Amino acid sequence: MRDLSEMLEKRSIIPERLADYGFNEDCIFEKTLSNPNFRAVIAYKNDTLTSRVVDLESGDDYILVDVKTPIGRFAAELKMEYEDIIDDVIEKCTIPDVFKHAQTRRLIDMVNDRYDTRLEFLWERFPKNAIWRNKNNSKWFGVLGAVDKAKIGLEGEGEIEIVILKNDDIPSIINGKTILEGYHMNKKYWICIPLDGRITDEELFALVERSFDLISG
């Protein structure tokens, strides 16, 4: 059996995606390989994944697909097919786990629970940028990212996590501290909020709700 924890160090498993992918009620996914005597089995438990290839004739794990030493052509081909399955599960059932600020994580949890939507990482060149969209009309209501403080007019050095939200009362709420002009978005319609705790969660969640309402009408 192979422990896939190392592949998940910077990714988060999305349980509902596992079900969509084909994991059964016991959180197990099985796929027969091109050689029908062998089957790949991937299991989800304790927030991680494990995998193995079963020799259906003997019922035992086929351990050659997990060794790093040189193996014969037959085993090597099975191993390649097996690892393609693992890679596909990781790609389609997990998302990058790149946001570290405590407030950012609380915001992600709130949006997941309230709007039943997950972050989408659309830009391969910018792995720390992601969006939330309304599932009914596909419109964006939030952009999550990490930028240098100087780029959004804040003092100090280093990177800060931000959320960009739509708003219809921008002139009266922009204050240059907790609520800034939209970053990389139309400043007439979008605001930028640093997620380092300078704004309360209650205020932040209210602004997210307003953004969602504006794009849902």
C-alpha distance (Angstrom), angle and dihedral (degrees) to the residues before:
residue distance angle dihedral
M1 . . .
R2 3.79 . .
D3 3.81 122.2 .
L4 3.83 108.5 -142.0
S5 3.82 95.1 -166.6
E6 3.80 92.3 111.5
M7 3.81 90.8 57.7
L8 3.82 88.9 51.7
E9 3.81 98.7 50.2
K10 3.82 92.2 106.7
R11 3.80 98.6 26.8
S12 3.80 136.4 73.5
I13 3.79 123.5 -140.0
I14 3.82 115.5 -126.9
P15 3.82 104.8 -149.3
E16 3.82 95.8 -159.1
R17 3.79 89.5 55.4
L18 3.79 89.4 56.6
A19 3.81 89.8 59.3
D20 3.81 91.4 47.7
Y21 3.80 89.6 49.6
G22 3.80 93.0 55.2
F23 3.81 107.1 -90.3
N24 3.81 109.4 148.7
E25 3.81 129.1 -131.3
D26 3.80 89.6 -81.6
C27 3.83 88.7 56.1
I28 3.81 93.2 -110.8
F29 3.79 127.7 132.9
E30 3.79 120.9 -162.2
K31 3.78 130.3 -173.4
T32 3.79 128.0 175.8
L33 3.80 111.7 -131.2
S34 3.80 125.4 -130.1
N35 3.79 86.3 -90.2
P36 3.84 99.0 63.4
N37 3.80 92.4 -148.6
F38 3.80 90.0 72.8
R39 3.78 131.4 61.6
A40 3.81 131.0 -170.6
V41 3.81 113.8 -136.6
I42 3.81 122.9 -168.1
A43 3.81 120.7 -176.0
Y44 3.81 131.7 -166.7
K45 3.80 116.5 -148.8
N46 3.80 136.2 144.0
D47 3.81 91.2 7.3
T48 3.81 94.2 -59.5
L49 3.80 140.0 84.5
T50 3.78 133.1 -120.1
S51 3.79 127.4 -172.6
R52 3.78 141.2 -167.4
V53 3.78 142.6 164.8
V54 3.79 116.0 -124.1
D55 3.80 123.2 -150.6
L56 3.81 99.0 -138.8
E57 3.78 93.9 -158.0
S58 3.81 95.0 57.8
G59 3.80 99.4 21.9
D60 3.81 89.6 -131.4
D61 3.79 129.6 122.6
Y62 3.80 112.3 -94.4
I63 3.81 96.3 -130.2
L64 3.82 97.6 -176.1
V65 3.82 89.8 82.0
D66 3.82 88.9 63.5
V67 3.80 101.1 47.9
K68 3.80 121.5 98.6
T69 3.79 96.3 -153.1
P70 3.82 119.6 95.7
I71 3.80 113.2 -75.6
G72 3.78 135.2 -174.2
R73 3.78 124.7 -84.1
F74 3.81 94.7 -100.8
A75 3.80 94.0 53.6
A76 3.81 91.9 40.6
E77 3.81 91.7 56.2
L78 3.79 91.5 48.9
K79 3.78 90.1 48.2
M80 3.81 92.2 51.8
E81 3.80 92.0 50.3
Y82 3.81 91.2 46.0
E83 3.80 93.0 50.9
D84 3.82 91.2 48.5
I85 3.81 87.5 57.9
I86 3.81 91.4 49.5
D87 3.81 91.6 48.8
D88 3.80 91.2 49.9
V89 3.82 92.3 51.4
I90 3.81 91.0 49.0
E91 3.81 92.2 48.4
K92 3.80 96.5 47.1
C93 3.82 102.4 34.1
T94 3.81 102.4 41.5
I95 3.79 138.7 51.9
P96 3.80 130.8 -151.4
D97 3.81 112.9 -85.0
V98 3.80 98.1 -146.8
F99 3.81 104.8 133.5
K100 3.80 114.5 91.8
H101 3.82 108.6 166.8
A102 3.81 111.6 109.8
Q103 3.79 92.3 -131.7
T104 3.80 91.4 49.8
R105 3.78 90.5 54.5
R106 3.80 91.9 49.0
L107 3.79 89.3 50.2
I108 3.81 91.9 50.4
D109 3.81 90.6 50.9
M110 3.79 92.0 48.3
V111 3.80 93.9 50.7
N112 3.82 91.6 46.1
D113 3.80 91.7 51.8
R114 3.79 99.5 40.0
Y115 3.79 101.8 39.6
D116 3.79 101.9 22.3
T117 3.79 91.4 -130.5
R118 3.79 132.4 125.4
L119 3.77 133.0 -146.7
E120 3.79 115.1 -89.7
F121 3.79 118.1 -149.8
L122 3.79 102.5 -152.1
W123 3.79 102.4 167.1
E124 3.78 120.8 66.3
R125 3.82 90.7 -169.5
F126 3.81 91.0 54.2
P127 3.83 107.1 45.3
K128 3.82 92.4 170.1
N129 3.81 94.0 59.3
A130 3.80 122.1 84.9
I131 3.80 139.9 156.5
W132 3.77 140.3 -141.8
R133 3.77 118.6 -144.3
N134 3.78 135.3 -171.6
K135 3.81 106.1 -104.1
N136 3.81 91.8 -143.7
N137 3.80 100.3 54.5
S138 3.86 103.4 11.4
K139 3.81 92.1 -125.3
W140 3.80 118.0 145.0
F141 3.79 117.7 -114.0
G142 3.79 98.7 171.3
V143 3.78 142.6 21.6
L144 3.79 119.8 -159.1
G145 3.79 121.5 -162.2
A146 3.78 150.2 138.4
V147 3.81 122.3 -116.4
D148 3.78 140.3 164.9
K149 3.79 110.3 -87.2
A150 3.80 92.0 -125.3
K151 3.80 91.6 60.5
I152 3.79 91.6 64.5
G153 3.79 95.6 39.3
L154 3.80 99.8 -100.3
E155 3.78 125.1 139.4
G156 3.77 121.9 -114.7
E157 3.76 134.5 40.5
G158 3.76 133.0 -81.5
E159 3.76 138.4 48.2
I160 3.78 127.2 -51.5
E161 3.79 130.8 -169.5
I162 3.80 116.8 -122.6
V163 3.78 141.4 -179.3
I164 3.81 123.0 -146.1
L165 3.81 115.8 -151.9
K166 3.78 137.6 178.8
N167 3.80 117.2 -111.5
D168 3.80 138.4 172.5
D169 3.82 99.0 -158.1
I170 3.78 100.1 55.7
P171 3.85 101.6 140.8
S172 3.79 92.0 57.5
I173 3.81 99.6 44.2
I174 3.82 103.6 40.9
N175 3.81 106.6 103.4
G176 3.80 104.3 157.9
K177 3.79 92.5 -120.7
T178 3.79 114.9 59.5
I179 3.81 97.6 7.6
L180 3.80 120.0 38.2
E181 3.77 136.5 177.9
G182 3.79 115.1 -78.1
Y183 3.78 113.3 -81.1
H184 3.82 115.7 -136.0
M185 3.82 89.0 -11.4
N186 3.81 134.6 89.6
K187 3.81 103.9 -70.2
K188 3.82 90.9 -149.4
Y189 3.78 91.7 66.4
W190 3.82 109.0 20.1
I191 3.79 136.2 63.3
C192 3.81 132.0 -163.3
I193 3.80 123.4 -138.1
P194 3.83 124.5 -169.2
L195 3.81 110.3 -134.6
D196 3.79 100.2 -146.3
G197 3.79 96.4 107.3
R198 3.79 98.3 -90.3
I199 3.81 88.6 120.9
T200 3.80 120.6 50.0
D201 3.78 119.6 -111.8
E202 3.80 89.5 -120.0
E203 3.81 92.3 56.4
L204 3.80 91.7 42.9
F205 3.81 94.1 50.6
A206 3.80 90.9 48.3
L207 3.82 89.9 54.8
V208 3.80 90.4 49.0
E209 3.80 89.7 51.9
R210 3.81 90.7 50.7
S211 3.80 91.1 50.1
F212 3.81 91.2 49.8
D213 3.81 91.8 48.5
L214 3.81 92.4 50.0
I215 3.79 94.6 55.3
S216 3.81 93.3 40.4
G217 3.79 98.0 60.0
